[in-house]
Structure formats: C-alpha cells, structure tokens
C-alpha cells in the first residue's frame, strides 16, 4: 500500500510517497481503508519541522482521515467491517478531563499520522461519521470541527443570544460560525479580505471587520456590541491578536486560545484580571465531544465548508496551497 512520509529532513519537498506492507488489525484494533483526508495548519507545521523538530523521521503526517473499516481484530465490538469512520485526533482522550497521557496520543504528532491508504487504530480511537456527509466533508471533522465544538459548547456552554467573535476564515473559525449560528448566537468575523468577509456574512455572520483597515478592531467589536463586548472569542492568532481580543471580550467573558497564527510574544495580563476574563486553552477534544457534535451535525444536516480537494498523489500541492493562505474553509485530499 502507498503512504506519505517526511524523509531525510523537514520540508514540503521532503514528503515522499512510499510503498509499505499492508497492515493487519490485532486484538482490539481496526483496519481502516482511507478515502479522504483534510489538512490543518498543524500538519503544515509538522511537515516543515516547526511543530516538533524532535519527531523521528521518516514520519507519516496528518491527523484527519476518513475511511471504511476493512477488518477488525479479536474482541472489537464498537464498529464492524463496512462501517464508515474517522480517527479521533487524540486517540486516548475518550471522555473526562485531558491529562498528559491523553495529550500525547495525537495522530500525526504524538504518533504516526493518517496520510496512508490503510491505517490500524484501536477501536476506541474511531468514530462513525454522519451519514449525510461525503467522505471529503467528513474528513474535515476530527480536528477543526471538534476544536470549535469544544471551545464553544463543551467548555463554554454556548447559548442562544450570545455573541461570538471569530478570527479569519480557516477551518476552526468557520466551524465556530456554523456551530454558533446552530445555537442561535450572533457572530462577528474578522478577515483581511473583503471577499472573504462577504462570504461569512452570507453564511450568517452579522458583521465583518477588515483588520487591515481597522487595526484596532477590538474597539470596533465593542462598538458593534453597544460597548459590552462579545461573550466568546475564538482566538486563533495567539499573542499577535490576543491584545485586541482582550479589548473585544466582555467582562467575565471567555477567550478560547486555539492557535498561534499571528506568532508568539508578550501579552499584558492586566485586562484578564481587571475584566475577570477566562482564557482557556483548547487542544481539540475528546471522543465523547466528537460523538456529541456528530449527533448535532446529523440532526441539522450541517455541511462543512470545503475550499478545495486534491488527489492523494498531490499531497505536496495541497500543503503548498495551505501555505499560501488563499483558502476559505478546509483543504482536503481524496483517493
């Protein structure tokens, strides 16, 4: 079978298509025949050596993949051959709070990834996907969608009438928009592109702010909320945007820190104290969160936003497209 590996050194050009023996499912394990994958910014960082430069090479990247159960090992009861499933981002985080052991079980980071024609996972680490989604659409769920669900619902109790601020138009942000609207919440969005802001308004956002035209966008958010600020911020920028997010969030509001796209650095902690803001780190989510989200998506027939899907042989091209930051929503790969 075919698999992609980072070989000889980090970098997109080091990603190499190789032949491997077909894996076998052992006791408690599931053999997946994969048909679709999706990219996350973390995958680009892994391939370029920016996420964990100590990863031993060769290494198969990517956390998100969907396929059909081809075979099961002895004792498997959660799924059967023929089921359509996705791998959980954190293989050992089934439910309850996150701990060190669960946090080290991430596909494509803590352990080998999904960018192969076949993979073997423990039965506890797979989840059936909503029937109304295509394989490509379902492949977008394990990381970005679960992250947004955890931030807004599992860890924050989103309710109708709340106001949520999203940053940019990547996968997590657009899932947050859809989940917030699903719960009857208002959404304010930021982007540097007018055409992308027009698209998020079409998706249901109430307001869009061009952060290049309005660098003090935290003040604009407060203006749009009558001076109160938003209930929740989906913070994907990191230190480069956290200062504005602290302006934008209401007193006793929540900032979910998810990414560091705008870099790292120093942030003044005084507003966190003075406004009683809760800043919570979100590292994707548990299997229980994934399953709850899938039930909601299935009932609402919610469809992920897929920007473009590349062929399996074009994995390098897909990563270069992500590097360009031209996408709106998720970038996928299909077999």
HELIX and SHEET records of a PDB file:
HELIX    1   1 UNK A   12  UNK A   14  5                                   3    
HELIX    2   2 UNK A   41  UNK A   48  1                                   8    
HELIX    3   3 UNK A  100  UNK A  103  1                                   4    
HELIX    4   4 UNK A  123  UNK A  125  5                                   3    
HELIX    5   5 UNK A  135  UNK A  138  1                                   4    
HELIX    6   6 UNK A  141  UNK A  145  3                                   5    
HELIX    7   7 UNK A  146  UNK A  149  1                                   4    
HELIX    8   8 UNK A  150  UNK A  154  3                                   5    
HELIX    9   9 UNK A  171  UNK A  182  1                                  12    
HELIX   10  10 UNK A  194  UNK A  202  1                                   9    
HELIX   11  11 UNK A  217  UNK A  224  1                                   8    
HELIX   12  12 UNK A  239  UNK A  248  1                                  10    
HELIX   13  13 UNK A  270  UNK A  274  1                                   5    
HELIX   14  14 UNK A  287  UNK A  300  1                                  14    
HELIX   15  15 UNK A  312  UNK A  314  5                                   3    
HELIX   16  16 UNK A  315  UNK A  324  1                                  10    
SHEET    1   A 2 UNK A   2  UNK A   6  0                                        
SHEET    2   A 2 UNK A  15  UNK A  19 -1                                        
SHEET    1   B 5 UNK A 118  UNK A 122  0                                        
SHEET    2   B 5 UNK A  29  UNK A  38 -1                                        
SHEET    3   B 5 UNK A  64  UNK A  72 -1                                        
SHEET    4   B 5 UNK A  84  UNK A  87 -1                                        
SHEET    5   B 5 UNK A 126  UNK A 128 -1                                        
SHEET    1   C 4 UNK A 118  UNK A 122  0                                        
SHEET    2   C 4 UNK A  29  UNK A  38 -1                                        
SHEET    3   C 4 UNK A 330  UNK A 334 -1                                        
SHEET    4   C 4 UNK A 306  UNK A 311  1                                        
SHEET    1   D 6 UNK A 207  UNK A 210  0                                        
SHEET    2   D 6 UNK A 186  UNK A 191  1                                        
SHEET    3   D 6 UNK A 163  UNK A 167  1                                        
SHEET    4   D 6 UNK A 230  UNK A 235  1                                        
SHEET    5   D 6 UNK A 249  UNK A 257  1                                        
SHEET    6   D 6 UNK A 278  UNK A 281  1                                        
END                                                                             
